[in-house]
Amino acid sequence: MAQVAVNLRRIEHETKWMTFRLIEEKPKTTVWSILNKSSEIEIGRIAWYAPFRQYCFFTTNADAVFNIGCIADITAFIEKLMQDRRAER
C-alpha cells in the first residue's frame, strides 16, 4: 500500500493526482475535500461517519473514476486520520 506522509496541521495535502483540502474542523473530527489536481473539481470528501465510528470516503462526483493508485492514496489518508485520532485519545 502507498505510504502517504500526512501533516494534519497543514490545511492541504497533495498526491500525484489529488489534493486533500481541509474544509471544516469540528470539535473532535475534520472534514476534507478531495479535488482532482488538474481540474480542481471536487471528487469526494472524507469525513467522520458515526455509524461506522471511523472516517469514510464519500463521493461527490458521480462521474469520478478511480484507479488503484487513487484508491490507495485515499485509503492511506484515511488510515493516517484514524491513527492520529487514536493517538489523541
Secondary structure as UniProt FT lines:
FT   TURN            8..9
FT   STRAND          12..14
FT   STRAND          18..25
FT   STRAND          30..36
FT   TURN            37..39
FT   STRAND          42..49
FT   HELIX           50..52
FT   STRAND          54..59
FT   TURN            62..63
FT   HELIX           68..88
//
